[in-house]
Amino acid sequence: MSVESVFPRLEALLPKVQKPIQYVGGELNSTLKDWDSADVRWALMYPDAYEVGLPNQGVAILYEILNELPGTLAERTYAVWPDLEALMRAEGVPQFTVDAHRPVRAFDVLGVSFSTELGYTNMLNALDLAGIPLMAVDRGEDDPIVLAGGHAAFNPEPIADFLDAAVLGDGEQISIAISEVIREWKAEGKPGGRDELLMRLAESGGVYVPKFYDVDYHPDGRIKRVAPNRADVPWRVHKHTVMDLDEWPYPKKPLVPLAETVHERFSVEIFRGCTRGCRFCQAGMITRPVRERSITTIGAMVENGIKESGFNEVGLLSLSSADHSEIGDVAKGLADRYEGTNTSLSLPSTRVDAFNIDLANEFSRNGRRSGLTFAPEGGSERMRKVINKMVTEEDLIRTVTTAYSQGWRQVKLYFMCGLPTEQDEDVLGIADLAKKVIQAGREATGSRDIRCTVSIGGFVPKPHTPFQWAGQADHETVDRRLKALRDSLRGDKQYGRSIGFRYHDGKPSIVEGLLSRGDRRVGAVIRAVWEDGGRFDGWSEHFSYERWMAAAAKAGVDVDWYTTRERAENEVLPWDHLDAGLDREWLWQDWQEAVSGGEVEDCRWTPCYDCGVCPTMGTEIQIGPTGRKLLPLTVV
């Protein structure tokens, strides 16, 4: 039976809100499929505003893959701003998809992709607007399966009570498999109801269904164990890894936004995974092993994406794009191909020790020399050893000197504050480093027209990293160090005006830390924040630390216990039953190495150091060189 569009009711509300264009759909390359011809229907949500959500690669890839499947339909939904939310509640308009404006509750699956934990309240708001019960236990046969994915789903325990299921890792293959399970269950007449469907998903070990696991606690609050409460449910749930990226050259038809978005470009993921071993980096740990796309597939994706979208900027994405084994050939081949056109190329961020000027010149050949971004992360040599960011001060000065001498005038440096073992002098070292960068640029160019922007974020220990046991720095310490750093930069008459300073205070990091390493008891805090009006917590103008602390107090949750407390080796962590492939003993050993300042090499170029991923997952590192070249094409 067809589902009616809510657009006639929505349209009357749009003149009363800001940026109504983000709710109307109809973008180039969006897909509208007939409702009745599909037997499995997905609503894909990025739990943030349209301008942030539309460029998200994960949602875009699944949107295409699912819509290519016969009998399967996928549409997109995003968080609505408070102005529209108020009108929707007043007029009874439910959460809708932007493609056909169908009510989200009518779909079989609501798949929510979490890049950050700060989107949790937006998910609750969408569920409530859709008329879907917040608690999974209260949902009936007519409610969709609420399924979480994305990096923040590697510890879904804080939102476990609101989720029916979660998927770890790459979504391409498992989304197809889930669709087939739902299709079979519906074709059989939905035997056993919702519970039977969830059981079929859980039995494979590829989908985590929280209701099938019980959590027991020690009297002191630590977790005693997490155990299945059904006979056929596995003790551990494993992540999914796509091993041949050339077989999945998505997105093929990139969505072209109607409203301005945070990234106005066509993005091609040139490889997945990273083995640099930065101890703070959850993304690098959970996406192992490294799997490169071949140079020819990259070239074909760029050519096709430009043709299908009309974008004039192409971003080559990965966690460390300059580490692709054929990045020089990729850069030269693409620069040759698009020289003289209006198409520009970019590497969103570059490691200091992977940057070279030949590469930078290829990417700026069409005349665009915007700023370069580097991430030393730690302000002192000692801190960089602790976090395994093997970049020396000499590396950084040499790199920026080369960049300034070749015509760049703006360099952005990214650091973190609150790292394990950090002292005041480690943070003040950032000021010394920035001043040396400016001085090096002035000497290399003979000009004082040199800029350096220092950007600092608060460190949050993340699950599945060596720092998962670390105590987080309290916000007072972080704020005090940042103030001292700001005063050091601004008080220097010789360099201060040439150095920009951007930072986030320590309070949002504490909330993110609570959500990152929380367990099921934190769900009550999230719900209380949402009930008190919490929305868009990733936006500084909407975030309220006081609201979160009041909600934690109301729920009886000790925020310091979840954040600033250091964990012991044998403590059961909330995510220990969720397998990212990493050996727990190796992670602990690397945490001990961090405290003593020991460094670990990149296993792409050195012997294996037993992190556990390849044997556990039955995978292997996949890198070139392939020996193939990117042949220039005639561009029309």
C-alpha positions in Angstrom: 0.0 0.0 0.0 1.4 3.4 -1.0 2.5 5.8 1.7 1.3 9.4 1.4 3.8 12.2 1.1 3.7 14.8 3.9 4.9 17.5 1.6 1.5 19.3 1.2 1.4 19.8 4.9 5.2 20.6 5.1 5.1 23.1 2.3 2.9 25.5 4.2 5.4 25.6 7.1 8.5 26.3 4.9 8.0 30.1 4.4 8.2 30.4 8.2 11.6 28.9 8.7 15.2 29.7 7.9 16.8 27.8 5.0 13.7 26.1 3.8 15.6 24.9 0.7 17.2 22.1 2.8 13.9 20.3 3.3 12.6 20.2 -0.3 14.7 17.5 -1.9 15.0 17.0 -5.6 18.8 17.3 -5.8 20.7 16.2 -8.9 21.3 12.5 -8.6 18.8 11.9 -5.9 16.7 8.7 -6.4 12.9 8.4 -6.3 11.7 4.8 -6.4 8.1 3.5 -6.5 7.1 2.6 -3.0 4.9 -0.4 -4.0 7.6 -1.9 -6.2 9.9 -2.3 -3.2 9.6 -4.8 -0.5 12.5 -3.6 1.7 12.6 0.1 2.5 15.4 2.0 4.3 15.4 5.6 5.7 19.0 6.6 6.1 19.7 9.3 8.6 22.7 11.5 9.3 21.8 12.9 12.7 22.7 16.5 12.0 21.6 19.4 9.8 21.3 18.9 6.0 24.4 21.1 5.4 26.5 18.7 7.5 24.8 15.5 6.5 24.5 15.7 2.8 28.2 15.5 2.1 28.6 12.5 4.4 30.3 9.7 2.4 28.8 6.8 4.4 25.2 7.8 3.9 25.8 8.7 0.2 27.4 5.3 -0.5 24.7 3.2 1.2 22.0 5.4 -0.5 23.3 4.4 -4.0 24.0 0.8 -3.2 20.6 0.1 -1.7 18.8 1.9 -4.5 20.6 -0.2 -7.0 19.2 -3.4 -5.4 16.0 -4.7 -7.1 13.1 -4.5 -4.7 14.9 -2.2 -2.3 14.3 1.5 -1.7 16.4 4.0 0.3 15.6 7.6 1.1 17.4 10.2 3.3 16.4 12.1 6.4 18.3 14.7 8.4 17.8 16.5 11.8 15.4 19.4 11.5 16.3 22.8 13.0 14.4 23.9 16.1 12.3 26.5 14.1 10.8 23.8 11.9 10.6 21.3 14.7 8.3 23.6 16.7 6.0 24.0 13.6 6.0 20.3 12.9 4.9 19.5 16.4 2.2 22.2 16.3 0.9 20.9 13.0 1.4 17.2 13.5 3.9 16.8 10.7 6.1 13.7 11.3 9.9 13.3 10.7 10.1 12.9 6.9 12.6 11.9 4.2 13.8 14.6 1.8 13.5 12.4 -1.2 9.7 11.7 -1.4 8.7 13.3 2.0 7.4 10.0 3.3 7.0 9.6 7.0 10.1 7.9 8.5 7.9 5.5 10.6 6.6 3.9 7.4 10.0 2.4 6.5 11.4 -1.0 7.5 14.7 0.3 8.7 15.9 3.6 10.1 19.6 3.5 9.6 21.5 6.2 11.6 25.1 6.9 10.8 27.0 8.4 13.7 30.3 10.1 13.0 30.3 11.6 16.6 28.5 10.8 19.8 27.2 14.3 20.0 24.4 13.3 17.5 22.6 11.1 20.0 20.1 13.7 21.1 19.2 14.4 17.5 18.5 10.7 16.9 16.0 10.8 19.9 14.4 13.9 18.5 13.9 12.3 15.1 12.4 9.1 16.7 10.0 11.2 18.7 9.0 13.4 15.7 8.5 10.2 13.7 6.2 8.7 16.3 8.6 5.8 16.9 8.8 4.9 20.6 12.2 6.0 22.1 12.8 2.7 23.9 13.4 -0.3 21.7 11.4 -2.5 24.1 8.3 -0.4 23.5 8.3 -0.8 19.7 5.7 -2.9 17.8 5.3 -4.6 14.5 4.7 -1.4 12.6 7.8 0.4 13.8 11.1 0.3 11.8 14.2 -1.4 13.0 16.4 1.3 14.4 20.0 0.5 13.3 23.1 2.4 14.2 26.4 2.5 12.2 29.4 4.7 11.8 32.5 5.2 13.9 30.5 6.0 17.1 28.6 2.7 16.8 31.8 0.9 17.9 30.5 1.6 21.4 26.7 1.9 21.1 26.1 1.0 24.7 25.1 4.5 25.8 22.2 4.4 23.3 21.6 0.6 23.5 18.1 1.1 25.0 17.1 3.2 22.0 18.5 0.9 19.4 17.2 -2.3 17.9 20.6 -3.1 16.3 24.0 -1.8 15.5 26.6 -2.7 12.8 30.4 -2.3 13.2 32.6 -1.3 10.3 32.1 -1.0 6.5 28.4 -1.0 5.5 28.4 -1.9 1.8 28.1 -5.7 2.1 26.2 -6.0 5.4 23.5 -3.5 4.3 22.7 -5.8 1.4 22.7 -8.9 3.7 20.4 -7.2 6.1 18.0 -6.3 3.3 17.9 -10.0 2.2 17.1 -11.1 5.7 14.3 -8.6 6.0 13.0 -9.6 2.5 12.9 -13.3 3.4 11.2 -12.7 6.7 8.5 -10.5 5.2 8.0 -13.0 2.3 7.4 -15.8 4.9 4.7 -13.7 6.5 6.8 -12.2 9.3 7.0 -15.4 11.5 7.8 -14.7 15.1 7.3 -11.0 14.7 9.9 -8.4 15.4 11.8 -10.6 17.8 12.3 -13.3 15.2 13.7 -10.7 12.7 16.2 -9.4 15.2 17.2 -13.0 16.1 17.9 -13.7 12.4 20.1 -10.6 12.2 21.9 -11.4 15.5 22.7 -15.1 14.8 25.2 -14.4 12.1 27.5 -12.5 14.5 27.5 -9.6 12.0 24.7 -7.5 13.6 24.7 -6.5 17.3 21.2 -6.6 19.0 21.6 -5.1 22.5 18.4 -6.7 23.9 20.0 -10.1 23.5 22.8 -9.2 25.9 22.6 -8.7 29.6 25.0 -6.5 31.6 25.9 -7.4 35.2 27.7 -4.9 37.5 30.0 -5.1 40.5 28.9 -3.3 43.7 31.4 -0.5 42.9 29.8 0.2 39.5 32.3 -1.6 37.2 30.9 -4.0 34.7 31.1 -7.7 35.9 30.3 -9.2 32.5 28.2 -8.8 29.3 26.6 -12.1 28.3 24.1 -13.3 25.6 20.7 -14.1 27.0 19.7 -16.3 24.0 21.3 -19.6 23.1 22.1 -18.8 19.5 23.5 -15.4 20.0 27.3 -15.1 19.7 29.4 -13.9 22.7 31.2 -11.4 20.4 30.1 -9.4 17.5 32.6 -8.7 14.7 33.2 -5.7 12.5 32.7 -5.8 8.7 35.6 -5.1 6.3 35.3 -4.6 2.6 38.6 -6.0 1.2 38.4 -5.0 -2.5 37.5 -1.3 -2.7 37.8 -1.5 -6.5 34.6 -3.6 -6.5 32.8 -0.8 -4.7 33.5 2.5 -6.7 30.9 4.6 -4.9 29.5 7.2 -5.0 29.0 6.9 -8.8 26.4 9.6 -9.0 27.2 12.1 -6.2 24.4 14.1 -4.7 24.6 17.8 -5.6 23.1 19.9 -2.8 20.5 22.6 -3.3 21.6 24.5 -0.2 25.2 25.4 0.8 26.9 22.6 2.6 30.1 22.2 4.6 32.0 20.5 1.7 31.2 21.7 -1.8 33.3 19.1 -3.7 33.3 15.6 -5.1 35.1 13.3 -2.8 36.9 10.0 -3.7 38.1 7.7 -0.9 41.5 6.6 -2.2 42.1 4.1 0.6 40.7 2.9 3.9 42.4 2.1 7.1 45.6 3.5 8.7 48.5 1.7 10.4 50.5 4.8 11.5 49.6 3.8 15.0 48.6 7.2 16.5 47.4 6.1 19.9 44.6 8.7 20.2 43.1 7.9 16.8 40.0 5.7 16.9 39.5 6.0 13.2 42.9 4.6 12.4 42.5 1.7 14.8 39.0 0.5 13.9 39.4 0.8 10.1 42.4 -1.5 9.8 43.9 -3.0 7.7 45.0 -0.5 5.0 43.2 -1.2 1.7 44.1 1.0 -1.3 42.0 1.7 -4.3 44.0 1.2 -7.5 45.2 4.3 -9.5 43.0 3.3 -12.4 39.8 3.0 -10.3 40.6 6.4 -8.7 41.0 8.0 -12.1 37.7 6.4 -13.4 35.8 7.6 -10.2 37.1 11.1 -10.6 36.2 11.3 -14.3 32.8 9.9 -13.7 32.0 11.9 -10.6 32.9 15.2 -12.3 30.8 14.3 -15.3 27.8 13.3 -13.2 27.9 16.2 -10.7 29.5 19.2 -12.2 31.6 19.8 -9.1 34.9 21.7 -9.9 36.8 20.5 -6.9 37.8 16.9 -6.2 39.0 15.8 -2.7 41.1 12.7 -2.4 40.0 11.4 1.0 41.5 8.9 3.5 42.9 9.2 7.0 46.3 10.1 5.5 45.9 10.5 1.8 49.6 11.3 1.1 50.4 7.7 2.3 48.8 6.1 -0.7 51.6 4.1 -2.3 51.0 5.7 -5.7 50.0 9.1 -4.6 52.6 10.8 -6.7 51.4 9.1 -9.9 47.8 9.8 -8.8 48.5 13.5 -8.3 50.5 13.9 -11.6 48.0 11.8 -13.6 45.0 13.8 -12.4 46.8 17.2 -12.7 47.8 16.3 -16.3 44.3 15.3 -17.1 42.6 18.4 -15.8 45.3 21.0 -16.5 43.7 24.0 -18.2 40.2 23.2 -16.9 38.3 24.6 -13.9 38.8 21.4 -12.0 41.0 21.6 -8.9 42.3 18.8 -6.7 42.8 18.8 -2.9 44.2 16.7 -0.1 42.1 17.7 2.9 44.9 17.2 5.3 48.5 16.0 5.1 50.9 14.4 7.5 54.1 16.5 8.0 56.3 13.5 7.3 54.3 12.5 4.1 54.2 15.9 2.5 56.5 16.9 -0.3 56.5 19.9 -2.5 56.2 18.1 -5.8 53.0 16.6 -4.5 51.7 20.0 -3.4 52.6 21.6 -6.7 50.7 19.0 -8.6 47.6 19.6 -6.5 47.8 23.4 -7.0 48.7 23.3 -10.7 45.4 24.9 -11.7 46.3 28.0 -9.7 44.6 27.4 -6.4 47.0 27.8 -3.4 44.8 27.7 -0.4 46.3 27.0 3.0 48.0 23.8 3.9 46.9 21.9 7.0 49.2 19.8 9.1 48.5 18.0 12.4 51.5 17.6 14.8 48.9 17.0 17.5 51.4 17.4 20.4 53.2 20.6 21.3 56.4 18.9 22.4 58.7 16.1 21.2 57.9 14.2 24.4 54.1 14.4 23.8 54.5 13.3 20.2 56.3 10.2 21.4 53.5 9.5 23.9 50.9 9.6 21.2 53.1 7.9 18.6 53.0 10.8 16.2 56.5 10.5 15.0 57.1 14.0 13.7 60.0 16.0 14.9 60.3 19.8 15.2 62.9 19.7 12.4 60.4 17.8 10.2 57.7 20.5 10.7 60.1 23.5 10.2 61.6 21.9 7.1 58.1 21.2 5.6 56.6 24.6 6.2 59.8 26.4 5.1 59.5 24.5 1.7 55.8 25.4 1.5 56.3 29.1 2.2 59.2 29.3 -0.2 57.0 27.7 -3.0 54.3 30.4 -2.7 52.0 29.3 0.1 51.3 32.0 2.7 48.9 30.3 5.1 49.6 27.2 7.2 47.2 25.7 9.7 48.5 23.5 12.5 46.2 21.2 14.5 47.0 20.2 18.1 45.2 18.5 21.0 45.2 19.6 24.7 44.6 17.2 27.6 46.6 14.2 26.2 47.7 11.5 28.7 50.8 12.5 30.8 50.6 16.1 29.4 52.1 18.9 31.5 51.7 22.7 31.2 55.0 23.1 29.3 53.9 20.6 26.7 51.0 22.9 25.8 53.1 26.1 26.0 55.5 24.4 23.5 52.8 24.9 20.9 53.4 28.7 21.1 57.2 28.2 20.6 56.5 25.9 17.6 54.1 28.4 16.0 56.6 31.2 16.4 59.4 29.1 14.8 57.1 28.4 11.9 56.5 32.1 11.3 60.2 32.9 11.6 61.1 30.1 9.2 58.5 31.5 6.7 59.8 35.0 7.0 63.4 33.9 6.4 62.4 31.6 3.4 60.4 34.4 1.6 61.9 37.6 2.8 58.4 38.7 3.6 56.4 39.4 6.8 53.2 38.4 5.0 53.2 35.0 6.5 50.3 33.5 8.5 50.0 30.5 10.8 46.7 29.4 12.4 46.9 27.2 15.5 43.8 25.1 16.0 43.3 23.1 19.2 40.8 20.5 20.2 40.3 18.8 23.6 41.5 15.2 23.7 38.8 12.5 24.3 39.9 8.9 25.0 38.1 6.6 22.6 37.2 2.9 22.7 39.3 0.4 20.8 42.5 2.6 21.2 45.5 2.2 23.5 44.1 5.3 25.4 40.8 3.6 26.2 42.1 3.0 29.7 43.3 6.6 30.2 41.9 9.2 32.6 40.6 12.2 30.7 41.9 15.7 31.7 39.2 17.7 33.6 37.9 20.7 31.8 39.4 23.1 34.4 42.9 21.9 33.6 42.3 22.1 29.8 40.9 25.6 30.0 43.8 26.8 32.2 46.4 25.5 29.8 44.6 27.0 26.8 44.4 30.4 28.5 48.1 30.3 29.2 48.8 29.3 25.6 46.5 32.1 24.3 48.3 34.7 26.5 51.7 33.5 25.3 50.7 33.9 21.7 48.9 37.2 22.0 51.5 38.7 24.3 54.3 38.3 21.7 54.6 41.6 19.7 57.0 40.1 17.2 54.9 37.1 16.2 51.5 37.4 17.8 49.7 39.2 14.9 50.8 36.6 12.5 49.4 33.7 14.5 45.7 32.9 14.6 44.4 30.9 17.5 41.2 28.8 17.5 40.2 26.5 20.3 37.3 24.8 22.0 37.0 24.9 25.7 37.2 21.7 27.8 33.5 21.3 28.6 32.2 19.8 25.3 35.1 17.3 25.5 33.9 16.1 28.9 30.4 15.4 27.6 31.9 13.6 24.5 34.1 11.6 26.9 31.0 10.6 28.9 29.3 9.4 25.7 32.4 7.8 24.1 33.2 5.5 27.0 29.8 5.2 28.7 27.7 2.1 29.3 24.0 1.6 29.3 23.4 3.6 32.4 24.4 6.8 30.4 21.3 6.4 28.3 19.2 7.9 31.0 21.4 11.1 30.8 21.0 11.3 27.1 17.2 11.0 27.4 17.0 13.6 30.1 19.1 16.1 28.1 16.8 15.6 25.1 13.7 16.0 27.3 15.2 19.3 28.6 15.6 20.6 25.0 19.0 19.3 24.1 19.5 19.3 20.3 22.5 19.8 18.0 25.1 19.2 20.7 27.9 19.3 18.2 27.1 23.0 17.6 28.6 25.4 20.1 25.7 27.7 20.0 23.3 24.9 20.9 25.5 23.0 23.4 24.9 23.4 27.1 27.3 21.9 29.6 25.0 22.8 32.4 22.2 20.9 30.8 24.3 17.8 30.6 25.6 18.0 34.2 22.0 18.6 35.5 20.8 15.5 33.5 23.7 13.4 34.9 22.9 14.4 38.4 19.2 13.6 37.9 20.1 10.2 36.5 22.6 9.5 39.4 25.5 9.2 37.0 28.9 10.3 38.2 30.5 12.0 35.2 34.0 12.0 36.6 33.8 8.2 37.1 33.2 7.8 33.3 35.7 10.5 32.2 38.7 11.4 34.4 39.1 8.0 36.0 41.9 5.7 34.8 40.8 2.1 34.2 42.8 -1.0 35.3 43.9 -3.6 32.8 41.4 -6.3 34.0 38.4 -4.0 34.1 35.6 -5.1 31.7 35.0 -2.2 29.3 31.5 -1.6 28.0 32.6 -2.5 24.4 34.7 -5.6 25.1 32.1 -7.8 23.5 32.3 -5.8 20.3 35.3 -6.9 18.2 37.1 -4.3 16.1 39.8 -7.0 15.4 42.4 -5.5 17.7 44.0 -7.7 20.3 43.2 -6.4 23.7 46.6 -7.4 25.1 48.3 -5.5 22.3 46.3 -2.4 23.0 47.2 -2.6 26.7 50.9 -3.1 25.9 50.8 -0.1 23.6 49.2 2.0 26.4 52.2 1.0 28.6 54.6 1.9 25.8 52.9 5.3 25.5 53.5 6.1 29.2 57.2 5.2 28.8 57.5 7.1 25.5 58.0 4.1 23.3 57.3 4.4 19.5 55.7 1.9 17.1 56.5 1.8 13.4 54.0 1.7 10.6 53.5 -2.0 9.7 52.9 -1.1 6.0 56.6 -0.7 5.6 57.9 -2.8 8.5 57.3 -6.3 9.9 53.9 -7.0 11.6 53.7 -6.0 15.2 50.8 -8.2 16.1 47.9 -5.7 16.6 45.7 -8.8 15.8 43.5 -7.4 13.0 44.8 -9.4 10.0 44.6 -12.9 11.6 41.5 -12.1 13.6 39.5 -10.8 10.6 41.1 -13.0 7.9 42.3 -9.9 6.2 45.6 -8.4 5.0 47.2 -5.1 4.2 46.6 -4.2 0.5 48.9 -1.7 -1.0 50.6 -1.0 -4.3 52.5 -0.1 -6.3 50.4 -1.7 -9.0 52.6 -0.5 -11.8 49.6 1.0 -13.7 49.4 4.5 -14.9 46.6 7.0 -15.0 46.3 7.7 -18.7 45.3 11.3 -19.5 41.8 11.7 -21.0 40.5 14.3 -23.3 38.2 16.5 -21.2 35.1 17.9 -22.9 
